[in-house]
Amino acid sequence: HFNELEHELQMRLNRGYKPASKYMNSFISPLLTVVAKNIAFFSGSVLAVLITLAVYDEDVLTVQHILTAITILGIVVTISRSFIPDEHMVWNPEQLLQCVLAHIHYMPDHW
């Protein structure tokens, strides 16, 4: 690897970027998942109450900033759900790491 040209090294590392990103995304944070689930639950419940009140009585929408609150809560629920991984997704980190190694052709001993 020491006598490899710089542009060839960069091309080889760039080819390994996409598999390396998949490999790194296969590891999730359990703390982040729990926090995201709680935020999604609480903001979703307030959103459901506001939407139910708006359907029941449309005068609720005339209250100042209710439509803004509904929009912001919907965005918060959407963002927090993006941090919750699919429970049925099966990741195979060994196979993903082999895809990375197929492109970069180098594996330190501590991997």
SULSULMO-V57084 format. One record per pair of residues at least 12 apart in sequence whose ideal C-beta (glycine too) atoms are under 8 Angstrom apart, sorted by the first residue. I is the first residue (numbers start at 0). J is the second residue. D is the distance in Angstrom with one decimal. If there is no record, write none. Layout:
# SULSULMO-V57084
i: <I & I>
j: <J & J>
d: <D & D>
This chain:
# SULSULMO-V57084
i: <0 & 11 & 11 & 11 & 12 & 14 & 15 & 15 & 15 & 18 & 18 & 18 & 18 & 18 & 19 & 21 & 21 & 22 & 22 & 22 & 22 & 22 & 25 & 25 & 25 & 26 & 27 & 31 & 32 & 32 & 32 & 34 & 35 & 35 & 35 & 35 & 36 & 36 & 38 & 38 & 39 & 39 & 39 & 39 & 39 & 42 & 42 & 42 & 42 & 43 & 43 & 45 & 46 & 46 & 46 & 46 & 49 & 49 & 49 & 49 & 50 & 53 & 53 & 96>
j: <105 & 102 & 103 & 104 & 103 & 102 & 99 & 102 & 103 & 95 & 98 & 99 & 101 & 102 & 99 & 95 & 98 & 92 & 95 & 96 & 98 & 99 & 90 & 92 & 95 & 92 & 84 & 82 & 82 & 83 & 84 & 82 & 79 & 80 & 82 & 83 & 79 & 83 & 75 & 79 & 75 & 76 & 79 & 80 & 83 & 72 & 75 & 76 & 79 & 72 & 76 & 72 & 69 & 72 & 73 & 76 & 65 & 68 & 69 & 72 & 69 & 65 & 69 & 110>
d: <6.3 & 6.4 & 6.1 & 6.9 & 6.3 & 4.4 & 5.3 & 3.5 & 4.3 & 6.4 & 4.0 & 4.6 & 7.8 & 6.4 & 4.9 & 5.4 & 7.6 & 6.4 & 4.1 & 5.7 & 7.6 & 5.7 & 4.0 & 5.4 & 6.0 & 7.6 & 5.0 & 5.8 & 6.8 & 6.0 & 6.6 & 8.0 & 4.6 & 7.3 & 3.8 & 5.2 & 7.8 & 5.9 & 6.7 & 4.4 & 7.9 & 5.4 & 4.1 & 5.4 & 6.9 & 4.9 & 4.5 & 5.3 & 7.0 & 7.6 & 4.9 & 5.9 & 6.5 & 4.0 & 6.2 & 6.3 & 6.5 & 6.5 & 5.3 & 7.1 & 6.6 & 7.3 & 7.3 & 7.3>
